[in-house]
């Protein structure tokens, strides 16, 4: 039984992760940290966990976590904060799956450009493994530090990976048009996500400057072996959860939908959580699951990839648990089906 800690236990990804861990046959939630909620029972902060997670939140202390026998810590902390706590955990032999953005971008200058501050843990940034199982499973197995992927990027990266790997599209033509439910903005109140502001409304945000752009480009460039640039535009949809991305690209040669489906089904043949669908996907079909659904269309000489996922499960906590399973040699679907 692996003793796990949740760092930053007050947010949406933390509560989703705790629900998943409760049904995992080989994991036990042994500690939950929260600076703001220290001393409060987890069930008081998250009523859905009352009588299910019977521990109190505590202030982060790496030595205290080590004494509790923690073997793996899931970081559900904001970017900038994770980089302050990961080092002390690794120094004490505790493996870390970090759900923030702090270890996703390998170029610290790029991190500073997009996140507005210098990276404070360059030694550990060097050996962090990007935790997208479909691309990095072998490296995840032995990793001490996992940089859990972002929610939007998974739909774009997995939606495009087979085409990029096969050199089947023009790498300068990619447009990623994405929509997310309001929970993607986190649990802290913000004006734009208050009910009167976002209900009965649909809007784009951070056009041309969303922080997930370099993450998408980094992963696709590694697959392609050359630079890939995308136009990524996110939108806020007045629903609780879910992401839907419509991706447009130009093929390098004429292609049919049948050829596209053959390529994708072959590429993802052994992936338990990627479903290639003939019918168009919908967020309700992936809600509360770790599945990412993909459909393909060829229209007027363009390729259209449609991808849907649950932003809190597949987009964050579910893939974190999938990474956990790979790291410890468990069935990859444990706790996720």
BALOBA-1460 file (C-alpha; in Angstrom, 3 decimals):
// residues 337
<rec num="1" residu="x" x="0.000" y="0.000" z="0.000"/>
<rec num="2" residu="x" x="1.517" y="3.306" z="-1.114"/>
<rec num="3" residu="x" x="1.061" y="6.116" z="1.399"/>
<rec num="4" residu="x" x="0.206" y="9.284" z="-0.523"/>
<rec num="5" residu="x" x="-0.017" y="12.958" z="0.359"/>
<rec num="6" residu="x" x="-2.135" y="15.624" z="-1.325"/>
<rec num="7" residu="x" x="-0.478" y="19.043" z="-1.314"/>
<rec num="8" residu="x" x="-2.887" y="21.952" z="-1.625"/>
<rec num="9" residu="x" x="-5.977" y="20.059" z="-0.567"/>
<rec num="10" residu="x" x="-8.601" y="22.775" z="-0.927"/>
<rec num="11" residu="x" x="-8.995" y="22.917" z="-4.713"/>
<rec num="12" residu="x" x="-11.017" y="21.084" z="-7.345"/>
<rec num="13" residu="x" x="-8.165" y="18.902" z="-8.587"/>
<rec num="14" residu="x" x="-7.374" y="17.859" z="-5.010"/>
<rec num="15" residu="x" x="-10.910" y="16.723" z="-4.203"/>
<rec num="16" residu="x" x="-11.146" y="14.893" z="-7.542"/>
<rec num="17" residu="x" x="-7.847" y="13.154" z="-6.842"/>
<rec num="18" residu="x" x="-8.923" y="12.112" z="-3.346"/>
<rec num="19" residu="x" x="-12.104" y="10.563" z="-4.727"/>
<rec num="20" residu="x" x="-10.042" y="8.546" z="-7.194"/>
<rec num="21" residu="x" x="-7.491" y="7.458" z="-4.592"/>
<rec num="22" residu="x" x="-10.256" y="6.240" z="-2.270"/>
<rec num="23" residu="x" x="-11.129" y="3.520" z="-4.759"/>
<rec num="24" residu="x" x="-7.534" y="2.631" z="-5.604"/>
<rec num="25" residu="x" x="-6.592" y="-0.846" z="-4.359"/>
<rec num="26" residu="x" x="-2.955" y="0.022" z="-3.646"/>
<rec num="27" residu="x" x="-3.025" y="3.617" z="-2.350"/>
<rec num="28" residu="x" x="-3.881" y="5.265" z="0.947"/>
<rec num="29" residu="x" x="-4.368" y="8.983" z="1.575"/>
<rec num="30" residu="x" x="-2.116" y="9.530" z="4.571"/>
<rec num="31" residu="x" x="-1.779" y="13.342" z="4.591"/>
<rec num="32" residu="x" x="-3.437" y="16.418" z="3.116"/>
<rec num="33" residu="x" x="-1.777" y="19.814" z="3.327"/>
<rec num="34" residu="x" x="-3.312" y="23.259" z="3.043"/>
<rec num="35" residu="x" x="-1.887" y="26.508" z="4.298"/>
<rec num="36" residu="x" x="-5.286" y="28.206" z="4.434"/>
<rec num="37" residu="x" x="-7.298" y="25.287" z="5.819"/>
<rec num="38" residu="x" x="-4.767" y="23.816" z="8.278"/>
<rec num="39" residu="x" x="-6.470" y="22.198" z="11.255"/>
<rec num="40" residu="x" x="-9.782" y="21.647" z="9.476"/>
<rec num="41" residu="x" x="-11.051" y="18.141" z="8.670"/>
<rec num="42" residu="x" x="-10.976" y="17.334" z="4.976"/>
<rec num="43" residu="x" x="-14.693" y="16.502" z="5.145"/>
<rec num="44" residu="x" x="-15.444" y="20.037" z="6.337"/>
<rec num="45" residu="x" x="-13.639" y="21.604" z="3.381"/>
<rec num="46" residu="x" x="-15.105" y="19.094" z="0.918"/>
<rec num="47" residu="x" x="-18.451" y="17.825" z="2.261"/>
<rec num="48" residu="x" x="-18.529" y="15.038" z="-0.340"/>
<rec num="49" residu="x" x="-15.546" y="13.503" z="1.486"/>
<rec num="50" residu="x" x="-17.093" y="13.574" z="4.968"/>
<rec num="51" residu="x" x="-16.622" y="10.173" z="6.681"/>
<rec num="52" residu="x" x="-14.490" y="9.109" z="3.735"/>
<rec num="53" residu="x" x="-11.218" y="10.980" z="4.325"/>
<rec num="54" residu="x" x="-10.980" y="11.195" z="8.101"/>
<rec num="55" residu="x" x="-7.894" y="13.356" z="8.528"/>
<rec num="56" residu="x" x="-7.217" y="17.041" z="9.114"/>
<rec num="57" residu="x" x="-5.370" y="19.329" z="6.775"/>
<rec num="58" residu="x" x="-1.913" y="20.303" z="7.947"/>
<rec num="59" residu="x" x="0.704" y="22.886" z="7.065"/>
<rec num="60" residu="x" x="3.275" y="21.587" z="4.601"/>
<rec num="61" residu="x" x="6.361" y="20.179" z="6.315"/>
<rec num="62" residu="x" x="8.599" y="17.840" z="4.337"/>
<rec num="63" residu="x" x="10.082" y="16.262" z="7.476"/>
<rec num="64" residu="x" x="6.625" y="15.601" z="8.929"/>
<rec num="65" residu="x" x="5.492" y="13.957" z="5.705"/>
<rec num="66" residu="x" x="8.581" y="11.763" z="5.693"/>
<rec num="67" residu="x" x="7.856" y="10.694" z="9.286"/>
<rec num="68" residu="x" x="4.318" y="9.745" z="8.239"/>
<rec num="69" residu="x" x="5.839" y="7.341" z="5.735"/>
<rec num="70" residu="x" x="4.705" y="9.286" z="2.666"/>
<rec num="71" residu="x" x="6.105" y="7.704" z="-0.490"/>
<rec num="72" residu="x" x="4.411" y="9.820" z="-3.141"/>
<rec num="73" residu="x" x="3.096" y="13.382" z="-3.043"/>
<rec num="74" residu="x" x="0.564" y="14.818" z="-5.470"/>
<rec num="75" residu="x" x="1.109" y="18.555" z="-5.831"/>
<rec num="76" residu="x" x="-2.176" y="20.403" z="-6.364"/>
<rec num="77" residu="x" x="-0.550" y="23.785" z="-5.745"/>
<rec num="78" residu="x" x="-0.469" y="26.954" z="-7.858"/>
<rec num="79" residu="x" x="2.431" y="27.520" z="-10.225"/>
<rec num="80" residu="x" x="5.322" y="29.161" z="-8.455"/>
<rec num="81" residu="x" x="4.459" y="27.473" z="-5.172"/>
<rec num="82" residu="x" x="5.201" y="23.932" z="-6.336"/>
<rec num="83" residu="x" x="8.807" y="24.823" z="-7.172"/>
<rec num="84" residu="x" x="9.336" y="25.740" z="-3.517"/>
<rec num="85" residu="x" x="8.242" y="22.371" z="-2.081"/>
<rec num="86" residu="x" x="9.286" y="19.787" z="-4.672"/>
<rec num="87" residu="x" x="12.991" y="19.924" z="-3.853"/>
<rec num="88" residu="x" x="12.608" y="19.198" z="-0.123"/>
<rec num="89" residu="x" x="10.335" y="16.244" z="-0.919"/>
<rec num="90" residu="x" x="12.718" y="14.742" z="-3.455"/>
<rec num="91" residu="x" x="15.613" y="15.203" z="-1.023"/>
<rec num="92" residu="x" x="13.713" y="13.000" z="1.445"/>
<rec num="93" residu="x" x="13.083" y="10.249" z="-1.090"/>
<rec num="94" residu="x" x="9.444" y="11.152" z="-1.733"/>
<rec num="95" residu="x" x="8.403" y="10.908" z="-5.377"/>
<rec num="96" residu="x" x="6.293" y="13.786" z="-6.686"/>
<rec num="97" residu="x" x="3.540" y="14.095" z="-9.260"/>
<rec num="98" residu="x" x="3.161" y="17.845" z="-9.735"/>
<rec num="99" residu="x" x="-0.117" y="19.085" z="-11.207"/>
<rec num="100" residu="x" x="1.059" y="22.688" z="-11.529"/>
<rec num="101" residu="x" x="2.820" y="24.134" z="-14.559"/>
<rec num="102" residu="x" x="6.168" y="24.578" z="-12.812"/>
<rec num="103" residu="x" x="7.978" y="21.632" z="-14.404"/>
<rec num="104" residu="x" x="6.242" y="21.315" z="-17.772"/>
<rec num="105" residu="x" x="8.347" y="23.713" z="-19.830"/>
<rec num="106" residu="x" x="11.941" y="22.558" z="-20.165"/>
<rec num="107" residu="x" x="13.270" y="25.984" z="-21.163"/>
<rec num="108" residu="x" x="13.418" y="28.225" z="-18.047"/>
<rec num="109" residu="x" x="13.505" y="31.357" z="-20.204"/>
<rec num="110" residu="x" x="10.247" y="30.279" z="-21.815"/>
<rec num="111" residu="x" x="8.747" y="29.659" z="-18.377"/>
<rec num="112" residu="x" x="9.767" y="33.177" z="-17.283"/>
<rec num="113" residu="x" x="8.275" y="34.665" z="-20.448"/>
<rec num="114" residu="x" x="4.879" y="32.977" z="-20.110"/>
<rec num="115" residu="x" x="4.524" y="32.853" z="-16.318"/>
<rec num="116" residu="x" x="6.065" y="36.181" z="-15.445"/>
<rec num="117" residu="x" x="8.755" y="35.052" z="-13.004"/>
<rec num="118" residu="x" x="12.038" y="33.165" z="-13.004"/>
<rec num="119" residu="x" x="11.993" y="29.448" z="-12.283"/>
<rec num="120" residu="x" x="13.251" y="28.701" z="-8.770"/>
<rec num="121" residu="x" x="14.178" y="25.022" z="-9.065"/>
<rec num="122" residu="x" x="16.350" y="24.578" z="-12.136"/>
<rec num="123" residu="x" x="18.146" y="21.392" z="-10.923"/>
<rec num="124" residu="x" x="14.881" y="19.481" z="-10.624"/>
<rec num="125" residu="x" x="13.458" y="21.013" z="-13.795"/>
<rec num="126" residu="x" x="16.234" y="19.245" z="-15.692"/>
<rec num="127" residu="x" x="15.092" y="15.746" z="-14.730"/>
<rec num="128" residu="x" x="11.322" y="16.252" z="-14.544"/>
<rec num="129" residu="x" x="9.425" y="13.912" z="-16.868"/>
<rec num="130" residu="x" x="6.445" y="15.263" z="-18.797"/>
<rec num="131" residu="x" x="3.635" y="13.015" z="-17.622"/>
<rec num="132" residu="x" x="1.670" y="12.247" z="-20.747"/>
<rec num="133" residu="x" x="1.530" y="8.420" z="-20.662"/>
<rec num="134" residu="x" x="0.790" y="7.966" z="-24.342"/>
<rec num="135" residu="x" x="4.098" y="9.676" z="-25.190"/>
<rec num="136" residu="x" x="6.419" y="9.102" z="-22.234"/>
<rec num="137" residu="x" x="5.386" y="5.841" z="-20.567"/>
<rec num="138" residu="x" x="8.902" y="4.384" z="-20.384"/>
<rec num="139" residu="x" x="10.374" y="7.496" z="-18.765"/>
<rec num="140" residu="x" x="7.444" y="7.772" z="-16.330"/>
<rec num="141" residu="x" x="8.169" y="4.288" z="-14.971"/>
<rec num="142" residu="x" x="11.390" y="5.356" z="-13.266"/>
<rec num="143" residu="x" x="10.725" y="9.064" z="-12.728"/>
<rec num="144" residu="x" x="11.109" y="10.734" z="-9.347"/>
<rec num="145" residu="x" x="9.323" y="13.885" z="-10.521"/>
<rec num="146" residu="x" x="6.396" y="13.974" z="-12.935"/>
<rec num="147" residu="x" x="5.225" y="17.198" z="-14.557"/>
<rec num="148" residu="x" x="1.547" y="16.417" z="-14.997"/>
<rec num="149" residu="x" x="0.280" y="17.794" z="-18.326"/>
<rec num="150" residu="x" x="-2.193" y="20.631" z="-18.620"/>
<rec num="151" residu="x" x="-5.846" y="20.074" z="-19.454"/>
<rec num="152" residu="x" x="-6.108" y="21.893" z="-22.792"/>
<rec num="153" residu="x" x="-2.749" y="20.591" z="-24.062"/>
<rec num="154" residu="x" x="-3.785" y="16.952" z="-23.778"/>
<rec num="155" residu="x" x="-6.593" y="17.383" z="-26.306"/>
<rec num="156" residu="x" x="-4.248" y="19.211" z="-28.686"/>
<rec num="157" residu="x" x="-1.193" y="16.989" z="-28.273"/>
<rec num="158" residu="x" x="-3.005" y="13.656" z="-28.411"/>
<rec num="159" residu="x" x="-5.353" y="15.008" z="-31.054"/>
<rec num="160" residu="x" x="-2.401" y="15.777" z="-33.324"/>
<rec num="161" residu="x" x="0.330" y="13.286" z="-32.328"/>
<rec num="162" residu="x" x="-0.392" y="10.601" z="-34.976"/>
<rec num="163" residu="x" x="-0.422" y="13.161" z="-37.795"/>
<rec num="164" residu="x" x="2.686" y="14.950" z="-36.556"/>
<rec num="165" residu="x" x="4.602" y="11.703" z="-36.039"/>
<rec num="166" residu="x" x="3.717" y="10.516" z="-39.538"/>
<rec num="167" residu="x" x="4.543" y="13.901" z="-41.122"/>
<rec num="168" residu="x" x="1.033" y="14.003" z="-42.539"/>
<rec num="169" residu="x" x="0.280" y="17.692" z="-41.972"/>
<rec num="170" residu="x" x="1.692" y="21.145" z="-42.614"/>
<rec num="171" residu="x" x="3.262" y="22.079" z="-39.279"/>
<rec num="172" residu="x" x="2.592" y="25.762" z="-39.857"/>
<rec num="173" residu="x" x="-1.144" y="25.421" z="-40.404"/>
<rec num="174" residu="x" x="-2.387" y="24.200" z="-37.012"/>
<rec num="175" residu="x" x="-5.298" y="25.966" z="-35.304"/>
<rec num="176" residu="x" x="-6.553" y="24.698" z="-31.940"/>
<rec num="177" residu="x" x="-9.966" y="26.078" z="-30.961"/>
<rec num="178" residu="x" x="-10.827" y="24.944" z="-27.420"/>
<rec num="179" residu="x" x="-13.681" y="25.335" z="-24.950"/>
<rec num="180" residu="x" x="-13.597" y="24.615" z="-21.217"/>
<rec num="181" residu="x" x="-16.036" y="24.423" z="-18.343"/>
<rec num="182" residu="x" x="-15.733" y="26.952" z="-15.520"/>
<rec num="183" residu="x" x="-14.014" y="24.557" z="-13.089"/>
<rec num="184" residu="x" x="-10.905" y="24.892" z="-15.256"/>
<rec num="185" residu="x" x="-10.401" y="28.330" z="-13.702"/>
<rec num="186" residu="x" x="-10.012" y="26.838" z="-10.226"/>
<rec num="187" residu="x" x="-11.942" y="27.208" z="-6.984"/>
<rec num="188" residu="x" x="-10.785" y="30.688" z="-5.983"/>
<rec num="189" residu="x" x="-13.496" y="33.267" z="-6.811"/>
<rec num="190" residu="x" x="-12.773" y="35.461" z="-9.835"/>
<rec num="191" residu="x" x="-15.000" y="38.080" z="-11.420"/>
<rec num="192" residu="x" x="-15.105" y="36.380" z="-14.830"/>
<rec num="193" residu="x" x="-16.243" y="33.063" z="-13.360"/>
<rec num="194" residu="x" x="-18.945" y="34.355" z="-11.004"/>
<rec num="195" residu="x" x="-22.345" y="32.938" z="-11.971"/>
<rec num="196" residu="x" x="-23.891" y="36.257" z="-13.140"/>
<rec num="197" residu="x" x="-20.845" y="36.925" z="-15.310"/>
<rec num="198" residu="x" x="-20.406" y="33.588" z="-17.091"/>
<rec num="199" residu="x" x="-23.906" y="32.088" z="-17.098"/>
<rec num="200" residu="x" x="-25.738" y="32.442" z="-20.418"/>
<rec num="201" residu="x" x="-22.500" y="33.689" z="-21.987"/>
<rec num="202" residu="x" x="-19.737" y="32.318" z="-24.186"/>
<rec num="203" residu="x" x="-16.413" y="34.071" z="-24.541"/>
<rec num="204" residu="x" x="-12.796" y="33.722" z="-25.609"/>
<rec num="205" residu="x" x="-9.974" y="34.697" z="-23.276"/>
<rec num="206" residu="x" x="-6.183" y="35.127" z="-23.325"/>
<rec num="207" residu="x" x="-6.259" y="35.150" z="-27.112"/>
<rec num="208" residu="x" x="-2.733" y="34.662" z="-28.444"/>
<rec num="209" residu="x" x="-1.198" y="34.581" z="-24.973"/>
<rec num="210" residu="x" x="-2.559" y="31.556" z="-23.120"/>
<rec num="211" residu="x" x="0.131" y="29.786" z="-21.077"/>
<rec num="212" residu="x" x="-0.716" y="26.379" z="-22.483"/>
<rec num="213" residu="x" x="0.512" y="27.434" z="-25.933"/>
<rec num="214" residu="x" x="4.228" y="26.715" z="-25.320"/>
<rec num="215" residu="x" x="3.371" y="23.404" z="-23.659"/>
<rec num="216" residu="x" x="1.492" y="22.271" z="-26.762"/>
<rec num="217" residu="x" x="4.275" y="23.456" z="-29.049"/>
<rec num="218" residu="x" x="7.019" y="21.830" z="-26.958"/>
<rec num="219" residu="x" x="5.379" y="18.390" z="-27.021"/>
<rec num="220" residu="x" x="4.479" y="18.499" z="-30.710"/>
<rec num="221" residu="x" x="7.969" y="19.730" z="-31.629"/>
<rec num="222" residu="x" x="9.529" y="16.770" z="-29.827"/>
<rec num="223" residu="x" x="7.251" y="14.399" z="-31.740"/>
<rec num="224" residu="x" x="7.971" y="16.097" z="-35.055"/>
<rec num="225" residu="x" x="11.697" y="16.515" z="-34.530"/>
<rec num="226" residu="x" x="11.352" y="20.120" z="-35.647"/>
<rec num="227" residu="x" x="9.662" y="23.303" z="-34.521"/>
<rec num="228" residu="x" x="5.859" y="23.309" z="-34.420"/>
<rec num="229" residu="x" x="3.830" y="26.474" z="-33.871"/>
<rec num="230" residu="x" x="0.102" y="26.583" z="-33.197"/>
<rec num="231" residu="x" x="-2.623" y="29.189" z="-32.917"/>
<rec num="232" residu="x" x="-4.420" y="28.274" z="-29.707"/>
<rec num="233" residu="x" x="-7.594" y="30.048" z="-28.602"/>
<rec num="234" residu="x" x="-9.413" y="29.022" z="-25.396"/>
<rec num="235" residu="x" x="-13.052" y="29.810" z="-24.605"/>
<rec num="236" residu="x" x="-15.111" y="29.730" z="-21.412"/>
<rec num="237" residu="x" x="-18.360" y="27.752" z="-21.561"/>
<rec num="238" residu="x" x="-21.017" y="28.060" z="-18.811"/>
<rec num="239" residu="x" x="-20.847" y="24.433" z="-17.674"/>
<rec num="240" residu="x" x="-19.131" y="22.855" z="-14.688"/>
<rec num="241" residu="x" x="-16.609" y="20.607" z="-16.381"/>
<rec num="242" residu="x" x="-15.339" y="19.359" z="-19.718"/>
<rec num="243" residu="x" x="-13.074" y="20.433" z="-22.571"/>
<rec num="244" residu="x" x="-13.840" y="20.245" z="-26.270"/>
<rec num="245" residu="x" x="-11.183" y="21.097" z="-28.854"/>
<rec num="246" residu="x" x="-11.683" y="21.452" z="-32.581"/>
<rec num="247" residu="x" x="-8.336" y="21.314" z="-34.365"/>
<rec num="248" residu="x" x="-7.766" y="22.384" z="-37.973"/>
<rec num="249" residu="x" x="-4.743" y="21.456" z="-40.078"/>
<rec num="250" residu="x" x="-3.693" y="21.146" z="-43.703"/>
<rec num="251" residu="x" x="-2.472" y="17.709" z="-44.875"/>
<rec num="252" residu="x" x="0.787" y="17.413" z="-46.771"/>
<rec num="253" residu="x" x="-1.034" y="15.293" z="-49.372"/>
<rec num="254" residu="x" x="-4.671" y="14.419" z="-50.077"/>
<rec num="255" residu="x" x="-6.092" y="12.068" z="-47.451"/>
<rec num="256" residu="x" x="-9.408" y="10.386" z="-46.750"/>
<rec num="257" residu="x" x="-11.220" y="9.935" z="-43.472"/>
<rec num="258" residu="x" x="-10.694" y="6.184" z="-43.760"/>
<rec num="259" residu="x" x="-6.919" y="6.732" z="-43.951"/>
<rec num="260" residu="x" x="-7.035" y="9.083" z="-40.970"/>
<rec num="261" residu="x" x="-8.944" y="6.579" z="-38.871"/>
<rec num="262" residu="x" x="-6.565" y="3.790" z="-39.797"/>
<rec num="263" residu="x" x="-3.605" y="5.965" z="-38.741"/>
<rec num="264" residu="x" x="-5.167" y="6.930" z="-35.400"/>
<rec num="265" residu="x" x="-6.446" y="3.484" z="-34.486"/>
<rec num="266" residu="x" x="-3.030" y="2.019" z="-35.151"/>
<rec num="267" residu="x" x="-1.236" y="4.743" z="-33.167"/>
<rec num="268" residu="x" x="-3.507" y="4.396" z="-30.120"/>
<rec num="269" residu="x" x="-4.203" y="0.662" z="-30.384"/>
<rec num="270" residu="x" x="-2.743" y="-0.130" z="-26.962"/>
<rec num="271" residu="x" x="-3.814" y="2.997" z="-25.098"/>
<rec num="272" residu="x" x="-6.498" y="2.274" z="-22.476"/>
<rec num="273" residu="x" x="-7.801" y="5.842" z="-22.196"/>
<rec num="274" residu="x" x="-7.837" y="7.149" z="-25.775"/>
<rec num="275" residu="x" x="-11.016" y="6.279" z="-27.673"/>
<rec num="276" residu="x" x="-11.147" y="6.828" z="-31.426"/>
<rec num="277" residu="x" x="-14.804" y="7.320" z="-32.313"/>
<rec num="278" residu="x" x="-16.682" y="7.359" z="-35.600"/>
<rec num="279" residu="x" x="-19.394" y="9.562" z="-34.093"/>
<rec num="280" residu="x" x="-18.598" y="13.104" z="-33.022"/>
<rec num="281" residu="x" x="-17.470" y="13.261" z="-29.381"/>
<rec num="282" residu="x" x="-19.204" y="15.241" z="-26.656"/>
<rec num="283" residu="x" x="-18.108" y="16.374" z="-23.206"/>
<rec num="284" residu="x" x="-20.961" y="14.477" z="-21.542"/>
<rec num="285" residu="x" x="-19.498" y="11.208" z="-22.862"/>
<rec num="286" residu="x" x="-16.190" y="11.779" z="-21.065"/>
<rec num="287" residu="x" x="-17.512" y="13.481" z="-17.900"/>
<rec num="288" residu="x" x="-16.113" y="11.989" z="-14.654"/>
<rec num="289" residu="x" x="-13.839" y="9.618" z="-16.628"/>
<rec num="290" residu="x" x="-10.185" y="9.485" z="-17.663"/>
<rec num="291" residu="x" x="-11.064" y="8.964" z="-21.323"/>
<rec num="292" residu="x" x="-10.087" y="11.292" z="-24.132"/>
<rec num="293" residu="x" x="-12.343" y="10.848" z="-27.161"/>
<rec num="294" residu="x" x="-11.172" y="11.705" z="-30.667"/>
<rec num="295" residu="x" x="-13.032" y="11.846" z="-33.991"/>
<rec num="296" residu="x" x="-11.705" y="12.834" z="-37.419"/>
<rec num="297" residu="x" x="-13.101" y="14.513" z="-40.477"/>
<rec num="298" residu="x" x="-11.692" y="15.508" z="-43.867"/>
<rec num="299" residu="x" x="-13.411" y="18.614" z="-45.210"/>
<rec num="300" residu="x" x="-12.460" y="20.577" z="-48.351"/>
<rec num="301" residu="x" x="-8.875" y="19.479" z="-48.254"/>
<rec num="302" residu="x" x="-8.453" y="20.152" z="-44.523"/>
<rec num="303" residu="x" x="-8.189" y="17.774" z="-41.585"/>
<rec num="304" residu="x" x="-10.463" y="18.414" z="-38.612"/>
<rec num="305" residu="x" x="-9.694" y="16.657" z="-35.325"/>
<rec num="306" residu="x" x="-12.341" y="16.797" z="-32.607"/>
<rec num="307" residu="x" x="-11.337" y="15.883" z="-29.052"/>
<rec num="308" residu="x" x="-13.225" y="15.852" z="-25.745"/>
<rec num="309" residu="x" x="-12.223" y="15.150" z="-22.147"/>
<rec num="310" residu="x" x="-13.150" y="15.896" z="-18.549"/>
<rec num="311" residu="x" x="-10.835" y="18.739" z="-17.530"/>
<rec num="312" residu="x" x="-10.700" y="17.670" z="-13.862"/>
<rec num="313" residu="x" x="-10.159" y="13.930" z="-14.416"/>
<rec num="314" residu="x" x="-8.365" y="13.299" z="-17.705"/>
<rec num="315" residu="x" x="-7.192" y="16.892" z="-17.721"/>
<rec num="316" residu="x" x="-5.624" y="16.745" z="-14.258"/>
<rec num="317" residu="x" x="-6.305" y="14.272" z="-11.442"/>
<rec num="318" residu="x" x="-7.103" y="11.205" z="-13.526"/>
<rec num="319" residu="x" x="-3.948" y="11.348" z="-15.614"/>
<rec num="320" residu="x" x="-2.019" y="12.033" z="-12.385"/>
<rec num="321" residu="x" x="-3.314" y="8.733" z="-11.030"/>
<rec num="322" residu="x" x="-2.524" y="7.039" z="-14.336"/>
<rec num="323" residu="x" x="1.054" y="8.296" z="-13.944"/>
<rec num="324" residu="x" x="1.085" y="7.013" z="-10.352"/>
<rec num="325" residu="x" x="0.075" y="3.553" z="-11.577"/>
<rec num="326" residu="x" x="2.852" y="3.515" z="-14.162"/>
<rec num="327" residu="x" x="5.452" y="4.716" z="-11.644"/>
<rec num="328" residu="x" x="4.650" y="1.937" z="-9.168"/>
<rec num="329" residu="x" x="3.997" y="-0.864" z="-11.648"/>
<rec num="330" residu="x" x="0.258" y="-1.157" z="-10.992"/>
<rec num="331" residu="x" x="-2.387" y="-1.866" z="-13.599"/>
<rec num="332" residu="x" x="-2.582" y="1.425" z="-15.492"/>
<rec num="333" residu="x" x="-6.348" y="1.565" z="-15.097"/>
<rec num="334" residu="x" x="-6.388" y="0.970" z="-11.317"/>
<rec num="335" residu="x" x="-8.765" y="3.393" z="-9.628"/>
<rec num="336" residu="x" x="-9.822" y="4.832" z="-12.980"/>
<rec num="337" residu="x" x="-12.464" y="2.444" z="-14.296"/>
